[in-house]
């Protein structure tokens, strides 16, 4: 018995001569939300399909709870939202969800679920008349069927407007709060930043990072950016005193590592009236992602 | 079992919803009626009742139409789902691939059977009403409907096979058209050419009949014609069918759906969505 809802150990997948996944290990605990980031073709979707048992592994091992991928138990306890999914246009949302509930082998409150994802009014309309966002919501509704132990979401926010994205993350939080391990493959870095517990980055099939956002920032040692606005024509003076670079007639930019941030701030504060404003930008996930995904620093 | 039923009932719903069932039934009905009325002229001269003539014409029709309708319905079954992205989702549910394929097959076959029974049945009833029918011609009609459904089953399964082998629904449609052309037209042309070349040599007398019933479309024709003297007389096709044992054509037509389904199942197993 393992504590993890999802255990991936040293997984390798070759397609012909190319290695799509190389020695990838990942664990997701019940109730944990993990973001899986990477470029197109980094192996995110392939990893998800190996977890579902749709793609055989070349090497390594995956366990969903204690079950093998593709086994009856694993299929029943795993929920999946494919990237840009669409359904048969002739069916209504309710009928499509009914099919999934019957395949899952359980009674479900289908109108309630559709209401939950905001399709309450559209449930008896044909899917052919749905917008992309509505199809995505329908896909999300089937994820909620039957309290899954593991939820695999491939680009869940694609095609959703900002309000719908917030709704989506509210639903994901609810899933996690109920003990579902959630793995989200995504490009939408800014959203993932605030909405997940841990971040794993894949680069060309290799896992280059796997930690919380704070730890990743600390490890990467990316600089915090201070932008200082000086009053009048003191900008040159300020730039000289702080060792920053002047970027326009009134502003100076200083890049400093996390441990030297306070020191720089104190120095700036000591300059008194000359400074009219300070803006501080800590490294964002985007910078981190660029750091890990491009340079491949471990 | 509930999963099989869930798939089958959903597929049936789709066939009704997108009016495929209605269209197929109307097509069968119109062609069958047209042939029955157009083909009623030679009744007197050959000395068989009108229903027999009607069944003969409809046999010729069904050779072309049953495979065509079956392929039209089945080519999309796997490639279409793969293209929509819903195949990977469907396969992430507890239903097995065999169960999924069998569920679709059951619904599609039921729809075909419905269209055939209504189309041929209505035409047969009209022929019987106007031109009389005997026990033998009624049996011939029942046989026509039953064998048409079997022939449809063969091409449904072959449709799943090409659907599993294709990367897109468009490619599957193209392959299906090719399949139809080969089985229904080109195969016969090839055999005919070989017979003409051979004259009445060994090939024509011993190999040709077996090659003929190896094709499900021809087995369908042979079964319907050789099983009824009246139909054989009305169609003028007696020769080749008589050199074969009576079980040859039925065996071929019963084995084909099983073989084609097994092939489709094997191809579907290898699909990585």
Interface residues (C-beta under 8 A of the other chain):
Chain A: X49 X52 X54 X55 X72 X75 X76 X78 X79 X80 X81 X82 X83 X84 X85 X86 X87 X88 X90 X91 X95 X99 X100 X102 X103 X104 X105 X126 X139 X142
Chain B: X2 X3 X5 X6 X7 X10 X13 X14 X17 X18 X84 X85 X86 X88 X89 X90 X91 X92 X93 X94 X95 X272 X273
